[in-house]
Amino acid sequence: MALARLGLAAGALYVAPTFVQLGQASASGALSIATDPLTRKECGECHTPYSPRFLRAYAWQKIMGNLSNHFGEDASLQESTRLKIEKYLVYNASRPRQIGIRISDFKWFKREHSANKISAKAMEKAVSFSNCTACHQVKRQ
């Protein structure tokens, strides 16, 4: 029983920084983005270079393994570049037990971006939820 409690405490300490980061970004209105220069360059050409902590490792592997159909777009990269970015994303990925590969499908995202929190004018400006910087300032790490 003591070992189980110790395991739960260790697990809580392991995932707490992720939730603190998400909470701080949400509370300040700032958006945490990727810190790796290659990831920022390549991913940032089309959308906000999301922090790896927004998804679990398997989700990043699934996304990076099918860049020719990246949510309906061809985002193919040279294999060496793709592997470097995937390694960074997977190594720094979130550890909580969440499912999905679209950040906008998560409960916390839907809660923070519900119709009663975002005006139609703001959505018109952003065009889609992948354009985070239309409403959020970028938090430099």
C-alpha positions in Angstrom: 0.0 0.0 0.0 2.8 2.4 0.9 4.5 1.6 -2.5 1.3 2.4 -4.3 1.0 5.8 -2.6 4.7 6.5 -3.3 4.0 5.6 -7.0 1.1 8.0 -7.1 3.0 10.8 -5.5 5.9 10.3 -7.9 3.5 10.2 -10.9 1.9 13.4 -9.7 5.3 15.1 -9.5 6.1 13.9 -13.0 3.1 15.3 -14.8 2.5 18.4 -12.6 4.9 20.6 -14.6 2.9 20.0 -17.8 -0.4 21.1 -16.2 1.3 24.1 -14.5 2.7 25.2 -17.9 -0.7 24.8 -19.6 -2.4 26.7 -16.7 0.2 29.5 -16.8 -0.1 29.9 -20.5 -3.9 29.9 -20.3 -4.0 32.3 -17.4 -1.6 34.8 -18.9 -3.0 34.6 -22.4 0.5 33.6 -23.6 1.1 30.6 -25.8 4.0 28.3 -25.1 5.7 27.3 -28.3 8.5 24.9 -29.4 12.0 26.0 -28.4 13.9 23.9 -30.9 15.1 26.3 -33.7 14.6 23.7 -36.5 11.0 22.8 -35.3 10.2 26.5 -35.0 11.5 27.2 -38.5 9.9 24.3 -40.3 6.5 24.0 -38.4 6.3 27.8 -38.0 6.1 28.4 -41.7 2.5 27.2 -41.7 1.2 27.4 -38.1 2.3 28.1 -34.6 5.1 25.8 -33.7 3.3 24.1 -30.8 5.1 23.2 -27.6 5.8 19.4 -27.6 4.1 19.2 -24.2 0.7 19.7 -25.8 0.6 16.1 -27.1 1.9 12.7 -26.1 4.8 11.0 -27.8 2.7 8.6 -29.8 0.6 11.5 -31.2 3.8 13.3 -32.4 5.0 10.1 -33.9 1.7 9.6 -35.8 1.7 13.2 -37.0 5.4 13.2 -38.0 5.0 9.8 -39.7 2.3 11.1 -42.1 3.4 14.6 -43.1 2.3 14.0 -46.7 -1.3 14.2 -45.3 -0.8 16.7 -42.4 -4.5 17.4 -41.6 -5.3 17.6 -45.3 -2.0 19.4 -46.3 1.3 18.1 -47.7 3.9 19.2 -45.1 6.6 16.7 -46.3 10.2 17.3 -45.2 13.5 15.8 -46.0 13.8 12.6 -44.0 16.8 13.9 -41.9 14.9 17.1 -41.0 11.7 15.1 -40.2 13.6 12.7 -37.9 15.3 15.6 -36.0 12.0 17.3 -35.4 10.3 14.1 -34.4 13.0 13.2 -32.0 12.7 16.7 -30.3 8.9 16.4 -30.2 8.8 12.9 -28.8 11.5 13.5 -26.2 9.8 16.6 -24.9 6.2 15.3 -25.2 3.5 15.4 -22.5 3.3 12.4 -20.2 -0.3 12.5 -19.1 -2.8 9.9 -20.3 -4.6 11.9 -23.0 -5.8 10.6 -26.3 -5.8 12.3 -29.7 -3.5 14.0 -32.2 -5.4 17.4 -32.6 -4.7 19.9 -29.9 -8.1 21.4 -30.7 -9.8 18.1 -29.7 -8.7 18.3 -26.1 -11.2 19.1 -23.4 -9.0 21.9 -22.0 -8.8 23.5 -25.5 -12.5 23.3 -26.1 -13.2 24.8 -22.7 -10.8 27.7 -23.2 -12.0 28.3 -26.8 -15.7 27.8 -26.4 -18.2 30.0 -28.3 -19.0 32.0 -25.1 -15.3 32.9 -24.7 -14.4 33.7 -28.3 -16.3 36.2 -30.3 -17.2 35.6 -33.9 -15.0 38.6 -34.9 -12.0 36.9 -33.2 -12.7 33.7 -35.0 -13.0 35.5 -38.3 -9.6 37.1 -37.7 -8.0 33.8 -36.7 -9.7 31.9 -39.6 -8.9 28.6 -37.8 -7.9 27.3 -34.4 -4.4 26.5 -35.8 -3.7 30.3 -36.0 -3.0 30.7 -32.3 -1.0 33.9 -32.7 -4.0 35.7 -34.0 -5.2 36.0 -30.4 -2.3 34.9 -28.2 1.1 36.4 -27.6 4.0 34.0 -28.0 5.7 33.0 -24.7 9.5 32.8 -25.3 11.0 30.0 -23.3 
